Amino acid sequence: MRPRTRRITRYGYALTMNGNVRVDRGWIYIDGTRQDDGTIKLGTGGEMRFSPFEAISQRRDAQITWGHILTASVQRLAFWRR
């Protein structure tokens, strides 16, 4: 039996996510708040909203995957096509 290990890529980003991230109508919502040092503390009950462009620069702190960014981008394209 293989021991359980954390699933992290070689770049340090998580492969699987918990329930702190939600994508809705082209926005990425994070369950967390920004601390005094600029980092994001997840799971605090606060809500932060990022556009897909902003999310690219906040990926490491907010644990946003490329899947979240792609989903939000496609939702924005669908919205603007209406």
N, C-alpha and C positions, 0 to 999 in steps of 0.2 A: 504494500500500500504506500502511495506517495504521500509525503508530508504536505500539509496545506501551506502554501506560500502566498504572499501578497502578489496581486496581479498588477505589475507595473511594467511599462515599456522601458526601453533603454533611455528614453528621453525624460522619464520621471512622471509621465501623465498616467492617470488611472485608466484601465481598460473598462472597468465596470463602474457604475455610478450608484449612489444612494438617492434618496428622495429629495435632495436639496435643490434640484434643478427642474424647471418646468418651462416649456416652450408654448407660447400662446400668441396667435396673430402676428407673428414675426418678431416678437420680443422674447428674450430669454430672462426668466425670473429666477432669482437665487434666494433661498431661505438663509439669510445671513445679514450681517451688518459690517460696516467698515470700521476698523479699529483706528486708534490714534496714529499708529505707525504706518497706516496705509494698506495693511493687509485685510483680508476678508475673513471674518469668523463665521463659519457655517453653523446652521442649526440654532440660531438665536431667536427665531420667530420674526425677525425683521424681513422686509422684502426689498431686494435690489433689482432694478430692471436694466438690461443691457441690450443694445442693438447688436446684430451679428458682427458689425465692424468693431464695436467696443469690446465684444466678448473675445475677439482674437487676442487682444493685449492683456486680458484678464484671465486667460485660461488656467494658468498655474494656481493662482490664489483661489479662484472660484470653482475649480474642478469642472470646467465646461469642456465637453468633448467636441470633436469636429462634427459629430453627428448632430449635436444640438445646434451648432452654428449653421450647418447645411439645412437642417429642417427649418430654422427661423428664416434663412435666406429664401428658400423656396416658398414659404408662406408669404413673405413680403412680395415676391414676384407675382404670385397669384393674386394678391390684393391689388397691386397696381395695374394688373391687366383688366380689372373690372371696369 
